Amino acid sequence: MRTIIMACLIALNGVAAAADDYLVTQYRAAPGKLPELLKQIKETDWDEVEGTRPIIMRHSQGDQWDLMLLAPYGDSCTSEKCAKFKSLWSTLLRASTRLLVDYELRFLATSETPWSKIQAMNSGTGLYHIEMFNAAAGKHDALLSQRRRENEYLAKTGQVTNVIFTVTMGSDVDAFTIGFHESLKTFAESPDLPTEAFEQAAVEAGFKNRADISFHLRELIVGHHDTLATKVK
C-alpha cells in the first residue's frame, strides 16, 4: 500500500500534463484507524508541495470508501524543499500508512473545468454530491452529453451545476461528477419555481421533459454510485 500523501505527490510531481488532468484517490481505513488516517492527512504541511493541497472529501453515505482526494495531475516540484518533502513521505511513512488503510484506489481523469475554478468552488463548500457512472457499451459520448445537458438544466433553474470528469485510466468508472454545495440544507432545497419553469428548462436543455432527465440517463448506464461527502479542513 502506498502512502496517502504519495498518491497526491505523484499528481504534483509527475510528467507535465494539461491543467485539466486530475488524480483521484479513494481510501477505506482499516477498522478503528479512520481517526489516525485523518490526522495524518490533516497534519501534512501542503505548503511543502508548493501549496497544491488536494480537496479531501470524507464519505457520509452511499459508497464504501472513507476518504476521497482530488488533486491536479502533472504539476512538477520547482524547489529542492518540495523534492525533499516527497522523499520524506516515500521513505519514512510508507510503513505507517500500510497499517491504516485496507483499500486504496487511484485513477486518472480529465475535466473541462480547470483546477483554479474547482478551488474557487470549493472555498464555500461544506457538502459534496458525487455521482459515478459506468457507461453502457457504445454510450460513453452520449453519457457525457447527458451530463452536460443536465448541467444546462440545473443552471436554467438556478441550481448548483456539477463538475464533470471523464475517467481515463485506473477504474471501471467511465465518468463522474462532483457538485459543490454549501450544506446539506442547500443541497436538499428545491428552487421556488412553478412546475412549468422546470419543464421548459428541461426542454430547452434538450430533454423531452423534466422526467426524461433521469429516464434518459438510465438508458446510458449499467452502474451508478451516488455519494455524499463532507469537507476535511
C-alpha positions in Angstrom: 0.0 0.0 0.0 1.5 3.3 -1.0 1.4 6.2 1.4 -1.6 8.5 1.5 0.4 11.5 0.6 2.4 9.9 -2.1 -0.8 9.3 -4.0 -1.2 13.1 -4.2 2.5 13.8 -4.6 2.5 11.7 -7.8 0.0 14.1 -9.1 2.1 17.1 -8.0 5.4 15.9 -9.3 4.7 13.7 -12.3 5.1 14.2 -16.0 3.8 17.6 -17.2 0.2 17.3 -18.3 -2.7 19.6 -19.2 -4.3 21.7 -16.5 -7.5 19.7 -16.8 -5.9 16.4 -15.8 -6.7 15.0 -12.3 -5.7 12.2 -9.9 -8.5 10.8 -7.7 -7.6 8.6 -4.7 -10.0 6.7 -2.6 -9.2 5.1 0.8 -11.0 2.8 3.1 -9.5 2.9 6.5 -8.7 -0.3 8.5 -11.2 -0.9 11.3 -10.7 1.8 14.0 -8.0 3.6 12.0 -10.0 6.4 10.4 -9.2 9.0 13.1 -5.5 8.3 12.7 -5.8 8.3 8.9 -7.5 11.7 9.1 -4.9 13.0 11.5 -2.0 12.0 9.2 -3.6 13.8 6.2 -4.7 16.9 8.1 -1.3 17.4 9.7 0.5 17.3 6.4 2.2 20.6 5.5 0.9 21.0 2.0 2.8 24.2 1.6 5.8 22.0 1.2 4.4 20.8 -2.2 4.0 24.4 -3.2 0.5 25.0 -1.9 -1.3 22.5 -4.0 -3.4 21.0 -1.2 -5.8 18.3 -2.5 -9.5 18.6 -1.9 -10.2 16.0 0.8 -13.7 14.5 1.0 -15.0 12.4 3.9 -17.6 9.9 3.0 -21.1 10.4 4.5 -23.3 7.9 2.8 -23.7 6.0 -0.4 -20.4 4.2 -1.0 -17.6 2.0 0.6 -14.7 4.4 0.7 -13.9 6.7 3.7 -11.9 9.4 2.1 -11.6 10.7 -1.5 -8.8 13.1 -2.5 -8.8 15.1 -5.7 -5.7 16.8 -7.0 -4.3 18.1 -10.3 -2.1 15.7 -12.1 1.2 16.6 -13.6 2.4 19.7 -11.7 6.2 19.5 -11.0 8.2 20.4 -8.0 10.2 23.5 -8.7 12.2 23.6 -5.4 14.5 21.4 -3.5 12.3 21.7 -0.5 9.4 20.2 -2.4 11.5 17.3 -3.6 12.8 16.6 -0.1 9.2 16.5 1.2 8.3 14.0 -1.4 11.3 11.8 -0.5 10.4 12.1 3.2 6.9 10.7 2.8 8.2 8.0 0.5 10.8 6.6 2.8 9.6 7.3 6.3 5.8 7.0 6.3 5.1 4.2 3.9 5.0 1.5 6.6 2.7 3.5 8.9 0.3 4.1 6.1 0.1 0.4 5.4 -1.2 0.0 8.9 -4.1 2.5 8.4 -5.6 1.6 5.0 -7.4 -1.6 4.0 -8.3 -0.4 0.4 -6.8 2.1 -2.0 -7.9 3.0 -5.5 -6.1 5.7 -7.6 -7.3 6.7 -11.0 -6.8 9.4 -13.6 -9.5 11.7 -15.0 -9.9 14.8 -17.1 -12.3 17.7 -16.9 -13.1 20.8 -18.8 -13.1 22.6 -15.5 -9.6 23.9 -14.5 -8.2 23.4 -11.1 -8.3 27.1 -10.3 -12.1 27.2 -10.8 -12.5 24.0 -8.8 -10.6 25.5 -5.9 -12.8 28.6 -6.1 -15.9 26.5 -6.0 -14.5 24.5 -3.1 -13.9 27.6 -0.9 -17.5 27.8 0.2 -18.3 24.1 0.1 -19.5 22.0 3.1 -21.0 19.1 1.2 -20.1 17.2 -2.0 -22.5 15.3 -4.1 -20.5 12.7 -6.0 -22.0 10.5 -8.8 -20.0 7.8 -10.5 -21.2 6.2 -13.7 -20.5 3.1 -15.7 -21.5 3.7 -19.3 -23.3 1.1 -21.3 -21.4 -0.2 -24.4 -21.1 2.5 -27.0 -22.8 5.1 -24.8 -19.8 6.9 -23.4 -20.2 10.1 -25.5 -23.9 10.1 -25.0 -23.4 9.9 -21.3 -21.1 12.9 -21.3 -23.7 14.8 -23.4 -26.4 13.9 -21.0 -24.3 15.2 -18.1 -23.7 18.5 -19.9 -27.3 18.9 -20.8 -28.3 18.3 -17.2 -25.9 21.0 -16.1 -27.7 23.3 -18.6 -31.0 22.4 -17.0 -29.6 23.0 -13.5 -28.2 26.4 -14.5 -31.5 27.4 -16.1 -33.4 26.6 -12.8 -30.9 28.3 -10.5 -29.3 25.1 -9.1 -25.7 24.2 -8.5 -24.1 22.7 -11.6 -21.7 19.7 -11.4 -18.1 19.4 -12.4 -17.9 16.7 -15.0 -14.9 14.3 -15.1 -14.0 11.6 -17.7 -12.0 8.7 -16.3 -9.0 7.9 -18.5 -7.2 5.2 -16.5 -7.4 3.1 -13.4 -11.1 2.5 -12.8 -14.1 0.8 -14.3 -16.0 4.1 -13.8 -16.3 5.9 -17.1 -17.4 9.3 -15.8 -18.2 11.1 -12.5 -19.5 14.4 -11.4 -19.0 16.4 -8.2 -21.5 19.0 -7.0 -20.0 21.6 -4.6 -22.8 22.6 -2.1 -22.7 24.9 0.8 -24.5 22.5 3.1 -26.9 19.5 3.3 -29.7 22.1 3.7 -28.9 23.9 0.5 -28.4 20.6 -1.3 -31.8 19.4 -0.4 -33.7 22.7 -1.1 -35.6 23.0 -4.4 -35.8 26.3 -6.2 -39.1 28.1 -5.7 -40.2 27.9 -9.3 -43.5 26.8 -10.9 -43.7 23.4 -12.5 -43.8 24.9 -15.9 -40.4 26.6 -15.4 -38.8 23.2 -14.7 -40.4 21.6 -17.7 -39.4 24.5 -20.0 -35.8 24.4 -18.8 -35.6 20.7 -19.4 -36.9 21.0 -23.0 -34.5 23.9 -23.6 -31.7 21.7 -22.4 -32.6 19.1 -25.0 -34.8 16.7 -23.0 -38.3 15.6 -23.8 -39.5 16.9 -20.4 -38.3 17.0 -16.8 -38.9 13.3 -16.2 -36.8 12.4 -19.2 -33.6 13.7 -17.5 -33.4 10.6 -15.3 -35.1 8.2 -17.7 -32.6 9.1 -20.4 -29.7 8.7 -18.0 -30.8 5.1 -17.2 -30.7 4.2 -20.8 -27.0 5.1 -21.0 -25.5 3.4 -17.9 -25.1 -0.1 -16.4 -23.9 1.2 -13.0 -24.2 4.2 -10.8 -22.9 5.2 -7.3 -24.5 8.2 -5.7 -22.5 9.5 -2.7 -22.5 12.4 -0.2 -19.3 13.6 1.4 -18.2 16.4 3.7 -15.1 18.6 3.6 -12.0 17.7 5.5 -10.4 21.0 6.5 
